[in-house]
């Protein structure tokens, strides 16, 4: 995504991102945990989870990591995580976390493959992005576009990010988890 001079997204870029996530798969449920000082941010998602913590529904996310061609030391550069979601009861809390610049958030994006009982508490994620020492660094609120409802883009900075993936069985349980961690200075 391109940014305009002040570092914000242009309305066109935001629209394109919403279009991208609107074409997501009905075969995968995406949720996000934001935890501040041990307490999860609570939205309107009523689904139970294995750890008993509340999650937020999300439409999609964008994260990238790269090694710049000009890097002589092949330094890996992980970028901020960008999350798209429909605004709900959690929006004001997320805005407050930005305003107060909470710097020790835990954020987890989880993907559950569809199948079985989506309300089953014992379902385990087949894919996760786990961010530690995270903070909300940008919040874009808008409406219209593919979703046609109040929506938000959230940019999240972090100290470390783990990518976790595993096969998921029809029962909702997962197999062996593979993991890769990226850290920032």
Secondary structure, DSSP 8 states (H G I E B T S, - for coil): --B-TTS-B-HHHHHHHHHHHHT--TTEEEEEEEEETTEE---S-----TT----EE-SEEE--EEE-TT-TT--EEE--EEEEEE--TTHHHHHHHHHTT---EEEEEEEEES-S-TT-TT---SEEEEEEEEEEEEEEEE--TTTTS-EEEEEEE-SEEEEEE--B-TTS-B---EEEEEE--
